[in-house]
Amino acid sequence: MSSRKQEVLPGSAARLGATFDGEGTNFALFSAHAEKVELCVYDGAGEREIGRHTLPEASHQIWSAYLPGVGPDMTYGYRVHGPYDPQAGHRFNAKKLLLDPYARGIRGDFSWHKSHFGFVQGEQPNDLIIDLTDNARWMPKAMITAAERPDCAPPASSRPRGWERAVVYEAHVRGFTMLHPDVPESLRGTFVGMSQPRVIEYLKSLGITSVELLPVQMSIDEYTLQQKGLVNYWGYNSLNFFTPHPGYQHSGDPLEFRQMVDRFHDAGLEVILDVVYNHTCEGNQLGPTLSFKGIDNASYYRLRQGDKRFYVDDSGCGNTLNISHPQVLRLVMDSLRYWVEVMGVDGFRFDLGTILGREERGFSAQHSFFQVLAQDPVLARVHLIAEPWDIGPGGYQLGAFPPGWSEWNDRYRDTVRRFWRGDSGVLPELARRLHGSSDLFEHHGRAPSAGINFVTSHDGFTLADLVSYGKRHNEANGETNRDGHHSNYSDNFGVEGVTANARINAARLQQQKNFLATLLVSQGVPMLLAGDEFGRTQQGNNNAYCQDNALNWVDWGLLEKSSELLSFTRSVINLRQQYAVLRFPAFVHLSNRPGEPGIHWLNCDGQPMRDEHWHEHQNKVLGYLLIGESDGVEGGTEKILVVFNGGLNREEFQLPLEGPESHWQLLLDTSCRVADLDDTLLDNGESFMLPPRNMRILQAVIACELDAD
């Protein structure tokens, strides 16, 4: 840009953010209550302000201007003038440089400084007087990016053949690569590191179809964590909804994320993003003024009726975004489209998703957010997953989301944990969860894929810790071990934590196999936590959100030590993909006639479960027989029997009679090594003994089929 005075032309309100057209840049910012908006243009490094311009246009509450000659080598921020009147919901403070909510790139790092707070404390606790200290020095600047090419949808051939075939793998970009031996040190913790060939080869070798990444949108650490020397490692503290987190970029180019997605698509893997549109990092009335709060606090956030100094806090993080406002809804929709059209992602998991459907009278599946998504030609075709709860009134909404949505199923998690812990009276609930939770999801045409089944996730124990700790150990978080789930339904097998006892370690390994096998034979979409397949541990910390260290990073040195668990995981994932009855596309119900397609629940005599059997609270043995058509074989029938023994005693189980010429072939046994599994056939009606806490998967085969093989 030349040294002469910058020409400022009327802008367009059609597209928010900074849009470069090859000759200049259009700037547009929404604010319903601002009195003046100043655009501060900085040099490419984001350090020196080289121009300040008042946006001349305010059409439909959108302030805009066009600057010829300003392009991708420049950075910028906003100063928004208006009333500082917290009681009326307004917190304008032009001394604070603000980040554009539509920024597509970021230059510079965020640094905590007292100038980020828009107030100083008055004489009374809630008396917050405006602070006139400039914060620009410690603020990152928005970066003007080159024109976008919304042509990034992956080819259909790269997608899995249906959501019911999906196996989701939840991972953290930084934690997954920080200790990976095949990722160069300079690339660890980045999108480039995550897309290294050996990383992708490993994911493919597992058999998973979809990688769900913890938040990758720009976030910052809470001030309280920074004071303790901790960080927000998980990233659920968003500052910007368009920009890939700068800490995960190797070269500072936001399109590194898109390049990573391309590599995943080349390998036939989907990428799903965990996104946070329920709150922002600006916190409550005592939080900083970094973007939304200073642009138009009364529009962007839900404020308490009667005293708008305070925020509605259904998120538990200090504030709640006002999704019901048309421009805030537009922001979220524009962001989602950006990640699909420009960054190429295949779906989203919405953190605290109930908030997105919350109206004044509570949650509604008819909320405008859901309706706008359903009719959007871009977003209606991607995977939509809800975390169906928040801490607001009536916040637990599992099963209440509209058709087209899937939901994290914590009822599944808790039931499976309780069954394998040996709790009494769990059998009826276990059957409902194995069936795909039809009691929760079978309405309005929803399918088993509406439920995302999981035993572990980033929030809670890892699988290894679930069988090694009886209580949480979160002392490192600095909250005197009061944070995190208190009901873990875990079992340490007699010793808390690591032990050299071979008997206990063998029992723990078998229990991990039980969890993994149960997950993969259940109807619905299974989700695994990264590293569970080879025994990753967080040393008993079940709320490791603030630990950016070896406690959270995947320890790839465990691969060799846990080769049996890894081999088992691959085998059971392969079984799920091989047998169609383990992933019915629609709810299939109990069949009362032997041999008919459907689900048959069997007692230990190999006979159909009767009502009285379900009420035997001490009974922990169940047969789960699935009969249906096989994939790709016209007229072919599959019969898979899964037998569970969740008790501490050996139990006898009699195989059902499935035709005079049929036999039963053992496909998987959690009490033995995968390599030691033999081809021994069991006859119809034959009995066998189930060891304690054991699970077996068998296939009905016909004698003539065996002869043909």
Buried (B, 14 or more C-beta within 10 A) or exposed (E): BEEEEBEBEEBBBEBBBBBBEEEBBBBBBBBBBBEBBBBBBBBBEBEEBBBEBEBBBBEEBBBBBBBBEBBBEBBBBBBBBBEBBBEBBBBBBBBBBBBBBBBBBBBBEBEBEEBBBBBEEEEEEEEBEBBEBBBBEBBBBBBBBEEBEEEBBBEEEBBBEEBBBBBBBBBBBBBBBBBBEEBEEEBBBBBBBBBBEEBBEBBBEBBBBBBBBBBBBBBBBBBEBBEBEBBBBBBBBBBBBBBBBBBBBBEEBBBBBBBBBBBBBEBBBBBBBBBBBBBBBBBBBEBBBBBBBBBBBBBBBBBEEEEBBBBBBBBEBBBBBBBBBEBBBEBBBBBBBBBBBBBBBBBBBBBBBBBBBBEEEEBBBEBBBBEBBBEBEBBEEBBBBBBBBBBBEEBBBBBBBBEBBBBBBBBBBBBBBBBBBBBEBBBBBBBBBBBBBBEBBBEEEBBBBBBBBBBBBBBBBBBBBBBBBBEBBBEBBBEEBEBBBEEBBBBBBEBEEEBEEEEBBEBBBBBBBBBBBBBBBBBBBBBBBBBBBBBBBBBBBBBBBBBBBEBBBBBBEBBEEBBBBBBBBBBBBEBBBBBBBBBBBEBBEEBEEBBEBBBBBBBBBBBBBEEEBBEBEEBBBBBBBBBBBBBEEEEEBBBBBBBBBBBEEEBEBBBBBBEEEBBBBBBBBBBBEBEEEEEEBBEBEEEBEBBBBBBBBBBBBBEEEEEEE
